[in-house]
Amino acid sequence: MKILKGMSLLPVLVLSAALVQSSPAQTLQVLTAGSSAQFGPFAVAAWQLAKAGNVAAFHYTLKASAPCPGTSCYAWINDSRTVGSNTVPQEPGNLWVVWSTNGIWAYLSVDSTVGVRALAAVPRAKLTMVAQASLPAAGATKFTYWPDGGANDTAMTTAVYTALNNAPIQAANTDIRPEDALYATNRALNTLGYGSVADPRSGHSGQFLIGNPIKSHFSGAIANPVSFAIAGGADPMSGTVGPALVTIPIGAAPIIFVASTATGSTVAAATNVTSANAASLFSGLGNCAAALVTGATGVIDPVLREPLSGTMNTTEFTVFRPGDPSGTSSQETGVSATANNPLAKACGTGFRYRGVGTGDVVNNVIATPNTLGYAFFSYEGTAGGKTDRYLKLNSIDGISGTYTNGALPACPVVNGAYSCPIANGKSFPTLRNGTYSAWSIYRIVTDSTHQANVQKLVTQAQLSVNANIPNFVPFTPVCGTAVGTTNDPGLAVWREHYVPSTITTIPDTISITPNDGSKGATVTCKIVKGTYPSLTYGGGTEAGGDVGGLIQVNPASPLTESSPH
């Protein structure tokens, strides 16, 4: 937005902005919570919807941190459910808000699983903020995915603040399906030992509903395992069945391994890791030896994610544990929920650490010599000038398909904002052809009441992704919208679905018949001509978990498989 110097115009501009921001047409369109990896692309999508029709649009962003309550806890998930006198901990997160006369959109960044839990909880969890006067000043947090680089962050108006504060969550952005999120929660609460508050109901006394916080080694960041139900099951705390949920696929993104290039780092020249060696490294079974990673010169300190994370579960079951139901190669091997929380566990002469959240891992890998971690690739999170490097997995490059020196691809900043358009259909070629194994399909979960608005946001994210920050392969074919643009054929791979262990018995029986979903419809592009068959399964009828499911590339009859976990 240009600032005009003519002083005589200033009162008109101020009045115009005030009228726009106070318009009664501002209604809440989408309030979502979840995956940090999807935070940026959905901000771009919301901005595009907000300014449709060339209306004036505004944005506000803030960073929040644990603990809550605390001086830096500004916005959080407020889950009001209780077990006796035990309450669910508040879950802070980063927040963006977009508004115009077209409506209001907002996104709270927390774990994928926390987002799904917030949506599925009965009663539904809410977004809660500190008093409006206590929020950080506009511009205190600058995110470079805004078209102005965040330079024109605007304080929320009272109308926008009121519409959002204590509003129920309407959707959940997740890196894994709801069934996999429930599995991850039950695993953390029970199998991994993070449970604290047991289920008091008859027949469930051995299961936990609220857990101890899972802590970061590097910061005050935490993740709280808390039980919930899906697929028609009664909420384990309130006993009430919530509304049916709808899962909308967004697109697929790869997991990449990132290594510290800090001075003296043993992994500064690392280039490749195999799945078997990665499992040995992150489980501690290989004593963190240099020989596990090509190019490493000494002991390696692996950095794990928390077990509620969609990133952690994707990596766990697509890299460390495919075909290993016993879990001997799990990154949680030998980790005690009490003695190793926060995690700094000896591994030979090195250590295994844990970060909570993508930023916590990536930023601390950058700063800490000898560390190697993993994350979903995103230009604002793991690239765009980051000073660590990425590795091939099983000698396959997961980003461009052609590995050079390991430097993360930069996303040019134009006028203070990211601008890295990529030829449609050219992003992540080894994910698209099924040769790169570490990836997951992003989803957003909602209910029928909010499905239409959520679908508009997803469609815009798919339209915008290749033009702004190409962080994922669109799930469905996308048509170029102007002469000179190109089309994207969409995703041509999917993973077989199954019933994850634990979700049919903890805390209530849930009936799920695995289904890879129906084949997508053929899309015909008219402006940039082309007809693109959607080969991917996983449409509206899909059911069951799929993280770590076998990769299918060609269109075939939907298959099912036994659970890899």
Secondary structure as the mmCIF struct_conf table of DSSP 4:
data_model
#
loop_
_struct_conf.conf_type_id
_struct_conf.id
_struct_conf.beg_label_comp_id
_struct_conf.beg_label_asym_id
_struct_conf.beg_label_seq_id
_struct_conf.end_label_comp_id
_struct_conf.end_label_asym_id
_struct_conf.end_label_seq_id
HELX_RH_3T_P HELX_RH_3T_P1 MET A 7 LEU A 9
HELX_RH_AL_P HELX_RH_AL_P1 LEU A 10 GLN A 21
TURN_TY1_P TURN_TY1_P1 SER A 22 SER A 22
TURN_TY1_P TURN_TY1_P2 PRO A 24 ALA A 25
STRN STRN1 LEU A 28 GLY A 34
HELX_RH_3T_P HELX_RH_3T_P2 SER A 36 GLN A 38
HELX_RH_AL_P HELX_RH_AL_P2 PHE A 39 ALA A 50
TURN_TY1_P TURN_TY1_P3 LYS A 51 ASN A 54
STRN STRN2 PHE A 58 LEU A 62
BEND BEND1 ALA A 66 GLY A 70
TURN_TY1_P TURN_TY1_P4 THR A 71 SER A 72
STRN STRN3 ALA A 75 ASN A 78
STRN STRN4 THR A 82 VAL A 83
TURN_TY1_P TURN_TY1_P5 GLY A 84 SER A 85
STRN STRN5 ASN A 86 THR A 87
HELX_LH_PP_P HELX_LH_PP_P1 VAL A 88 GLN A 90
STRN STRN6 GLU A 91 PRO A 92
STRN STRN7 ASN A 94 SER A 100
TURN_TY1_P TURN_TY1_P6 THR A 101 ASN A 102
STRN STRN8 GLY A 103 SER A 109
HELX_RH_AL_P HELX_RH_AL_P3 SER A 112 ALA A 120
BEND BEND2 ALA A 121 PRO A 123
HELX_LH_PP_P HELX_LH_PP_P2 ARG A 124 ALA A 125
STRN STRN9 LYS A 126 MET A 129
HELX_RH_3T_P HELX_RH_3T_P3 GLN A 132 SER A 134
BEND BEND3 LEU A 135 LEU A 135
HELX_LH_PP_P HELX_LH_PP_P3 PRO A 136 ALA A 137
TURN_TY1_P TURN_TY1_P7 ALA A 138 GLY A 139
BEND BEND4 ALA A 140 THR A 141
TURN_TY1_P TURN_TY1_P8 THR A 144 TYR A 145
BEND BEND5 TRP A 146 TRP A 146
TURN_TY1_P TURN_TY1_P9 PRO A 147 ASN A 152
HELX_LH_PP_P HELX_LH_PP_P4 ALA A 155 THR A 157
HELX_RH_AL_P HELX_RH_AL_P4 THR A 158 LEU A 164
TURN_TY1_P TURN_TY1_P10 ASN A 165 ASN A 166
STRN STRN10 ALA A 167 PRO A 168
HELX_LH_PP_P HELX_LH_PP_P5 ILE A 169 ILE A 169
STRN STRN11 ALA A 171 THR A 174
BEND BEND6 ASP A 175 ILE A 176
HELX_RH_AL_P HELX_RH_AL_P5 PRO A 178 ASN A 186
HELX_RH_PI_P HELX_RH_PI_P1 ARG A 187 THR A 191
BEND BEND7 LEU A 192 GLY A 193
STRN STRN12 GLY A 195 ALA A 198
BEND BEND8 ARG A 201 ARG A 201
TURN_TY1_P TURN_TY1_P11 SER A 202 GLY A 203
TURN_TY1_P TURN_TY1_P12 SER A 205 GLY A 206
BEND BEND9 GLN A 207 GLN A 207
STRN STRN13 PHE A 208 GLY A 211
HELX_LH_PP_P HELX_LH_PP_P6 ASN A 212 PRO A 213
STRN STRN14 ILE A 214 LYS A 215
HELX_LH_PP_P HELX_LH_PP_P7 SER A 216 SER A 216
BEND BEND10 HIS A 217 GLY A 220
STRN STRN15 ILE A 222 ALA A 223
STRN STRN16 VAL A 226 VAL A 226
TURN_TY1_P TURN_TY1_P13 ALA A 231 GLY A 232
HELX_LH_PP_P HELX_LH_PP_P8 GLY A 233 GLY A 233
STRN STRN17 ALA A 234 ALA A 234
HELX_LH_PP_P HELX_LH_PP_P9 ASP A 235 ASP A 235
TURN_TY1_P TURN_TY1_P14 PRO A 236 SER A 238
STRN STRN18 VAL A 241 VAL A 241
STRN STRN19 LEU A 245 ALA A 259
BEND BEND11 ALA A 262 ALA A 262
TURN_TY1_P TURN_TY1_P15 THR A 263 GLY A 264
TURN_TY1_P TURN_TY1_P16 THR A 266 ALA A 269
STRN STRN20 ASN A 272 VAL A 273
HELX_RH_AL_P HELX_RH_AL_P6 SER A 275 SER A 283
BEND BEND12 GLY A 284 GLY A 284
TURN_TY1_P TURN_TY1_P17 LEU A 285 CYS A 288
HELX_RH_3T_P HELX_RH_3T_P4 ALA A 290 LEU A 292
BEND BEND13 VAL A 293 VAL A 293
STRN STRN21 THR A 294 THR A 294
TURN_TY1_P TURN_TY1_P18 GLY A 295 GLY A 295
BEND BEND14 GLY A 298 GLY A 298
STRN STRN22 ASP A 301 ARG A 305
HELX_LH_PP_P HELX_LH_PP_P10 GLU A 306 GLU A 306
TURN_TY1_P TURN_TY1_P19 PRO A 307 LEU A 308
HELX_RH_AL_P HELX_RH_AL_P7 GLY A 310 THR A 315
HELX_RH_PI_P HELX_RH_PI_P2 GLU A 316 PHE A 320
TURN_TY1_P TURN_TY1_P20 PRO A 322 GLY A 323
TURN_TY1_P TURN_TY1_P21 PRO A 325 SER A 326
TURN_TY1_P TURN_TY1_P22 THR A 328 SER A 329
TURN_TY1_P TURN_TY1_P23 GLN A 331 GLY A 334
TURN_TY1_P TURN_TY1_P24 ALA A 337 ASN A 340
BEND BEND15 ASN A 341 PRO A 342
STRN STRN23 ALA A 344 CYS A 347
TURN_TY1_P TURN_TY1_P25 GLY A 348 THR A 349
STRN STRN24 GLY A 350 GLY A 355
BEND BEND16 VAL A 356 GLY A 357
HELX_RH_AL_P HELX_RH_AL_P8 THR A 358 ALA A 367
BEND BEND17 THR A 368 THR A 368
TURN_TY1_P TURN_TY1_P26 PRO A 369 ASN A 370
STRN STRN25 THR A 371 PHE A 376
TURN_TY1_P TURN_TY1_P27 TYR A 379 THR A 382
BEND BEND18 GLY A 384 GLY A 385
BEND BEND19 THR A 387 ASP A 388
STRN STRN26 ARG A 389 LEU A 393
TURN_TY1_P TURN_TY1_P28 ASN A 394 SER A 395
STRN STRN27 ILE A 396 ILE A 396
BEND BEND20 GLY A 398 THR A 402
BEND BEND21 THR A 404 ASN A 405
STRN STRN28 ALA A 407 ALA A 407
HELX_LH_PP_P HELX_LH_PP_P11 LEU A 408 ALA A 410
STRN STRN29 VAL A 413 VAL A 414
TURN_TY1_P TURN_TY1_P29 ASN A 415 GLY A 416
STRN STRN30 ALA A 417 TYR A 418
TURN_TY1_P TURN_TY1_P30 ASN A 424 GLY A 425
BEND BEND22 SER A 427 PHE A 428
HELX_RH_AL_P HELX_RH_AL_P9 PRO A 429 ARG A 432
TURN_TY1_P TURN_TY1_P31 ASN A 433 GLY A 434
STRN STRN31 TRP A 439 ASP A 447
TURN_TY1_P TURN_TY1_P32 SER A 448 HIS A 450
HELX_RH_AL_P HELX_RH_AL_P10 GLN A 451 SER A 464
TURN_TY1_P TURN_TY1_P33 VAL A 465 ALA A 467
BEND BEND23 ASN A 468 ASN A 468
BEND BEND24 PHE A 472 PHE A 472
STRN STRN32 VAL A 473 PRO A 474
BEND BEND25 PHE A 475 THR A 476
STRN STRN33 VAL A 478 VAL A 478
BEND BEND26 ALA A 482 ALA A 482
TURN_TY1_P TURN_TY1_P34 VAL A 483 GLY A 484
STRN STRN34 ASP A 488 ASP A 488
STRN STRN35 TRP A 494 ARG A 495
STRN STRN36 HIS A 497 TYR A 498
TURN_TY1_P TURN_TY1_P35 SER A 501 THR A 505
BEND BEND27 ILE A 506 ASP A 508
STRN STRN37 ASN A 515 ASN A 515
HELX_LH_PP_P HELX_LH_PP_P12 SER A 518 THR A 522
STRN STRN38 VAL A 523 CYS A 525
TURN_TY1_P TURN_TY1_P36 LYS A 526 LYS A 529
STRN STRN39 GLY A 530 TYR A 532
BEND BEND28 GLY A 539 GLY A 539
TURN_TY1_P TURN_TY1_P37 GLY A 540 THR A 541
STRN STRN40 ALA A 543 ALA A 543
BEND BEND29 GLY A 544 GLY A 544
STRN STRN41 GLY A 545 GLY A 545
TURN_TY1_P TURN_TY1_P38 VAL A 547 GLY A 548
HELX_LH_PP_P HELX_LH_PP_P13 GLY A 549 LEU A 550
STRN STRN42 ILE A 551 GLN A 552
BEND BEND30 ASN A 554 ASN A 554
STRN STRN43 THR A 560 THR A 560
#
